[in-house]
Amino acid sequence: MNEMDLPFLNPYLDSVGAPSFQTGCNFATGGSTVLPANAASISPFSFGIQVAQFGRFKAKALEILSKDKKLQNVLPFEDYFKQGLYTFDVGQNDLDGAFSSKSEDQVVALIPSIMTEFEAGIQKLYNQGAKNFRIHNTGPLGCLPRIIATFGKNPSQLDQFGCVASHNRAATAFNAQLHDLCFKFQRKFPEANVTYINIYKIKLDLITNYAQYGFKQGIAACCGYGGLPLNFDNRINCGETKNLNGTLVTATPCTNPEEYVNWDGNHYTQAANQYVSTQILTGNYSETLDIFQY
């Protein structure tokens, strides 16, 4: 947003106090999945719920504007919804959650149902006037310290980069099907503008060639416990203090987070996210889908 000289988007669920939504609205929530949430889900706000929230937001915004012109400086006009850029970053939470109870083959077998749910959601948005879609694929799940600590205890489970091979294979399978879905959607709705962003390639390149980009740790968490190579312990989260094996310990942040790719075992550092963003903006990892390629 800084590169485009635009403010960060206000969250839909933080609408008390009339924040400005004129430049857009953020419907994402931590831990959300494409598939409908269940009792084991971290977040109840799955993709279908977010799409429904968008529909309510659009209807309410236009209703309010029709009654009170004084709110034109904080709410989007109807044309804004048609001209807006609809951005999606999907996959990681669905795959991550599935691996907690399923084998690799079972996780891969689940991917078509994720695609069906995602396609239904973006078609609903299209039917409500959305035309410009920017779809991020999922990153190398197997390279997260939490995943390595949980599923990579046996070296045979790791690939040449030290990442959990099964999770990265599933992410690659997910991305292939997502790419196909994007082509299918573009062909079905020629008036749409679908751009597919290869986040996986950007992040894997960063993790495996971290020193080339000014980082000193490609996989280890900055905020964690246990020291290198992962500095991550599943028993204690970033910022927590716990008694482990009779000793009171704290998972503290490193003093040089700008030198780490990973922040807390799950998320990337601000420096890493900034690098990823600059790579997206180059356009080198973006594919604008052309129906005539078929």
C-alpha positions as CSV (number, residue, x, y, z in Angstrom):
1,M,0.0,0.0,0.0
2,N,2.9,2.3,0.7
3,E,4.3,1.8,-2.8
4,M,0.9,2.8,-4.3
5,D,0.5,5.7,-1.8
6,L,-2.7,4.3,-0.4
7,P,-3.8,3.8,3.2
8,F,-4.0,0.3,4.7
9,L,-7.5,-1.2,4.4
10,N,-9.7,-1.0,7.5
11,P,-11.1,-4.4,8.6
12,Y,-14.8,-5.1,8.1
13,L,-15.2,-6.2,11.7
14,D,-13.6,-3.0,13.0
15,S,-16.4,-0.8,11.6
16,V,-17.4,1.0,14.9
17,G,-16.6,4.7,14.8
18,A,-17.2,5.1,11.0
19,P,-13.6,4.3,9.7
20,S,-13.1,5.1,6.0
21,F,-13.8,2.3,3.6
22,Q,-13.6,4.5,0.5
23,T,-10.3,2.9,-0.6
24,G,-11.4,-0.6,0.2
25,C,-12.3,-3.1,3.0
26,N,-10.4,-6.0,4.5
27,F,-12.5,-9.2,5.1
28,A,-9.5,-11.5,6.0
29,T,-9.2,-12.9,9.5
30,G,-6.4,-15.0,11.1
31,G,-6.8,-18.7,10.7
32,S,-9.6,-18.6,8.2
33,T,-10.1,-21.4,5.6
34,V,-11.8,-21.7,2.2
35,L,-13.8,-24.7,3.4
36,P,-16.6,-24.0,5.9
37,A,-15.5,-23.8,9.5
38,N,-16.1,-26.7,11.9
39,A,-15.7,-27.2,15.6
40,A,-11.9,-27.7,15.2
41,S,-11.4,-24.5,13.2
42,I,-9.4,-21.6,14.5
43,S,-11.6,-19.0,12.9
44,P,-15.4,-19.2,12.2
45,F,-15.0,-16.7,9.4
46,S,-14.4,-19.1,6.5
47,F,-14.4,-17.8,2.9
48,G,-18.2,-18.3,2.4
49,I,-18.8,-16.1,5.5
50,Q,-16.4,-13.5,4.2
51,V,-18.2,-13.4,0.9
52,A,-21.5,-13.0,2.7
53,Q,-20.0,-10.2,4.8
54,F,-19.0,-8.5,1.6
55,G,-22.6,-8.7,0.3
56,R,-23.9,-7.2,3.4
57,F,-21.2,-4.5,3.4
58,K,-22.0,-3.5,-0.2
59,A,-25.8,-3.4,0.4
60,K,-25.5,-1.4,3.6
61,A,-23.0,1.1,2.2
62,L,-25.1,1.8,-0.8
63,E,-28.2,2.1,1.4
64,I,-26.6,4.5,3.8
65,L,-25.2,6.6,0.9
66,S,-28.7,6.9,-0.6
67,K,-29.9,8.4,2.6
68,D,-27.0,10.4,3.9
69,K,-24.7,12.1,1.4
70,K,-22.5,13.4,4.2
71,L,-20.9,10.0,4.4
72,Q,-19.6,10.1,0.9
73,N,-16.1,10.6,2.2
74,V,-16.0,7.4,4.1
75,L,-18.1,4.9,2.1
76,P,-17.5,3.5,-1.5
77,F,-19.8,4.5,-4.3
78,E,-21.4,1.7,-6.5
79,D,-18.8,2.3,-9.3
80,Y,-16.0,1.6,-6.8
81,F,-17.3,-2.0,-6.3
82,K,-17.2,-2.5,-10.1
83,Q,-13.7,-1.0,-10.5
84,G,-12.2,-2.4,-7.4
85,L,-9.4,-4.9,-7.1
86,Y,-10.5,-8.1,-5.3
87,T,-7.4,-9.8,-3.8
88,F,-7.3,-13.3,-2.4
89,D,-4.6,-15.2,-0.5
90,V,-5.7,-18.8,0.0
91,G,-4.7,-22.3,0.7
92,Q,-2.3,-22.4,3.7
93,N,-4.8,-22.7,6.5
94,D,-6.9,-25.4,4.7
95,L,-3.8,-27.6,4.0
96,D,-2.3,-27.0,7.4
97,G,-5.5,-27.9,9.2
98,A,-6.0,-31.0,7.0
99,F,-2.5,-32.3,7.8
100,S,-3.3,-32.4,11.5
101,S,-5.5,-35.4,10.9
102,K,-4.9,-36.7,7.4
103,S,-2.2,-38.3,5.3
104,E,-0.6,-36.6,2.4
105,D,-2.8,-38.5,-0.1
106,Q,-5.9,-37.6,1.9
107,V,-4.9,-33.9,2.0
108,V,-4.4,-33.9,-1.8
109,A,-7.7,-35.7,-2.3
110,L,-9.3,-32.8,-0.4
111,I,-8.1,-30.1,-2.7
112,P,-10.9,-30.4,-5.4
113,S,-13.5,-29.6,-2.7
114,I,-11.5,-26.5,-1.6
115,M,-11.5,-25.4,-5.3
116,T,-15.2,-25.9,-5.6
117,E,-15.8,-23.8,-2.5
118,F,-13.4,-21.1,-3.7
119,E,-14.9,-20.9,-7.2
120,A,-18.4,-20.6,-5.8
121,G,-17.3,-17.7,-3.7
122,I,-15.6,-15.7,-6.4
123,Q,-18.5,-16.3,-8.7
124,K,-20.9,-14.8,-6.1
125,L,-18.6,-11.8,-6.0
126,Y,-18.6,-11.6,-9.8
127,N,-22.4,-11.7,-9.8
128,Q,-22.3,-8.8,-7.4
129,G,-20.2,-6.7,-9.8
130,A,-16.6,-7.7,-9.1
131,K,-14.5,-7.8,-12.2
132,N,-10.9,-7.6,-11.2
133,F,-9.5,-10.6,-9.4
134,R,-5.9,-10.9,-8.0
135,I,-5.4,-14.4,-6.7
136,H,-2.3,-15.4,-4.7
137,N,-1.4,-19.1,-4.6
138,T,-0.2,-20.6,-1.3
139,G,3.4,-20.6,-0.1
140,P,5.8,-23.4,0.8
141,L,3.9,-24.7,3.9
142,G,6.6,-27.2,4.6
143,C,9.2,-24.5,5.2
144,L,7.6,-23.0,8.3
145,P,9.5,-23.8,11.5
146,R,6.3,-25.0,13.2
147,I,5.7,-27.6,10.5
148,I,9.3,-28.7,10.5
149,A,9.3,-29.1,14.3
150,T,6.1,-31.2,14.1
151,F,6.5,-33.2,10.9
152,G,10.2,-33.1,10.1
153,K,11.7,-34.9,13.1
154,N,13.0,-37.7,10.8
155,P,15.5,-36.3,8.2
156,S,13.9,-38.6,5.6
157,Q,10.8,-36.4,5.8
158,L,12.8,-33.3,4.7
159,D,13.7,-32.1,1.2
160,Q,17.0,-30.7,0.1
161,F,16.2,-27.3,1.6
162,G,15.3,-28.7,5.0
163,C,11.6,-28.3,4.5
164,V,8.9,-31.0,5.0
165,A,8.5,-32.5,1.6
166,S,4.9,-33.8,2.0
167,H,3.6,-30.3,2.9
168,N,5.3,-28.7,0.0
169,R,4.1,-31.3,-2.4
170,A,0.6,-30.7,-1.3
171,A,1.0,-27.0,-1.6
172,T,2.3,-27.5,-5.2
173,A,-0.7,-29.7,-6.0
174,F,-3.0,-27.1,-4.6
175,N,-1.4,-24.4,-6.7
176,A,-1.6,-26.4,-9.9
177,Q,-5.4,-26.8,-9.3
178,L,-5.8,-23.2,-8.4
179,H,-4.1,-22.1,-11.6
180,D,-6.4,-24.3,-13.6
181,L,-9.4,-22.9,-11.8
182,C,-8.3,-19.4,-12.6
183,F,-8.1,-20.3,-16.3
184,K,-11.5,-21.9,-16.1
185,F,-13.0,-18.9,-14.4
186,Q,-11.5,-16.5,-16.9
187,R,-12.8,-18.6,-19.8
188,K,-16.3,-18.8,-18.2
189,F,-16.4,-15.0,-17.6
190,P,-14.5,-13.2,-20.3
191,E,-15.4,-9.8,-18.9
192,A,-13.4,-10.6,-15.7
193,N,-9.7,-9.8,-15.3
194,V,-8.0,-12.6,-13.5
195,T,-4.4,-12.3,-12.4
196,Y,-2.6,-15.3,-10.8
197,I,0.3,-14.5,-8.4
198,N,3.0,-17.1,-7.8
199,I,3.6,-16.5,-4.1
200,Y,5.1,-20.0,-3.7
201,K,7.9,-19.2,-6.1
202,I,8.7,-15.9,-4.4
203,K,8.8,-17.3,-0.9
204,L,10.7,-20.5,-1.7
205,D,13.3,-18.5,-3.5
206,L,13.6,-16.2,-0.5
207,I,13.9,-19.1,2.0
208,T,16.5,-21.0,-0.1
209,N,18.5,-18.0,-1.1
210,Y,18.0,-15.8,1.9
211,A,21.7,-14.7,2.2
212,Q,21.5,-13.3,-1.4
213,Y,18.7,-11.0,-0.2
214,G,20.3,-9.7,2.9
215,F,18.9,-12.2,5.5
216,K,20.9,-14.3,7.9
217,Q,18.3,-16.9,8.8
218,G,16.0,-18.5,6.2
219,I,14.0,-20.9,8.3
220,A,14.7,-20.2,12.0
221,A,12.0,-18.2,13.9
222,C,13.0,-14.8,15.3
223,C,10.6,-15.0,18.2
224,G,10.7,-18.4,19.7
225,Y,12.5,-20.8,22.0
226,G,15.1,-23.5,21.6
227,G,17.9,-21.9,19.6
228,L,19.0,-22.8,16.1
229,P,18.3,-24.3,13.7
230,L,14.6,-23.7,14.2
231,N,14.3,-21.7,17.4
232,F,10.8,-23.1,17.8
233,D,9.2,-25.2,20.4
234,N,5.6,-26.3,20.0
235,R,5.0,-26.1,23.7
236,I,5.5,-22.3,23.9
237,N,4.4,-19.5,21.6
238,C,6.1,-16.2,20.9
239,G,5.9,-13.9,23.9
240,E,4.8,-16.6,26.3
241,T,6.5,-17.6,29.6
242,K,6.1,-21.2,30.7
243,N,7.6,-23.8,32.9
244,L,9.2,-26.4,30.7
245,N,10.8,-29.4,32.3
246,G,11.1,-27.5,35.6
247,T,12.6,-24.4,34.2
248,L,10.7,-21.1,33.7
249,V,11.5,-19.9,30.1
250,T,10.2,-17.2,27.8
251,A,9.9,-17.3,24.0
252,T,11.5,-13.9,23.3
253,P,12.0,-12.1,20.0
254,C,15.4,-11.8,18.5
255,T,17.2,-8.4,18.5
256,N,17.6,-8.3,14.7
257,P,14.3,-9.3,13.1
258,E,15.2,-7.6,9.9
259,E,17.7,-10.5,9.4
260,Y,15.1,-13.2,9.7
261,V,12.6,-14.5,7.1
262,N,10.4,-16.1,9.7
263,W,8.9,-14.3,12.7
264,D,7.2,-16.8,15.1
265,G,7.2,-20.2,13.4
266,N,4.1,-19.4,11.5
267,H,4.3,-15.9,10.0
268,Y,7.0,-14.0,8.0
269,T,8.8,-11.0,9.4
270,Q,8.0,-7.5,8.3
271,A,11.3,-7.5,6.3
272,A,10.4,-10.7,4.6
273,N,6.9,-9.5,3.8
274,Q,8.2,-6.3,2.4
275,Y,10.6,-8.3,0.1
276,V,7.7,-10.5,-1.0
277,S,5.6,-7.4,-1.7
278,T,8.3,-5.8,-3.8
279,Q,8.6,-8.9,-5.9
280,I,4.9,-9.0,-6.5
281,L,5.0,-5.4,-7.7
282,T,7.6,-6.2,-10.3
283,G,5.0,-8.2,-12.1
284,N,7.5,-11.0,-12.8
285,Y,5.5,-13.4,-10.7
286,S,2.1,-12.3,-12.1
287,E,0.2,-14.1,-14.8
288,T,-2.7,-12.3,-16.4
289,L,-4.8,-15.2,-17.8
290,D,-5.8,-15.0,-21.5
291,I,-8.6,-17.2,-22.6
292,F,-7.2,-17.4,-26.1
293,Q,-4.2,-19.4,-24.7
294,Y,-6.6,-22.4,-24.6
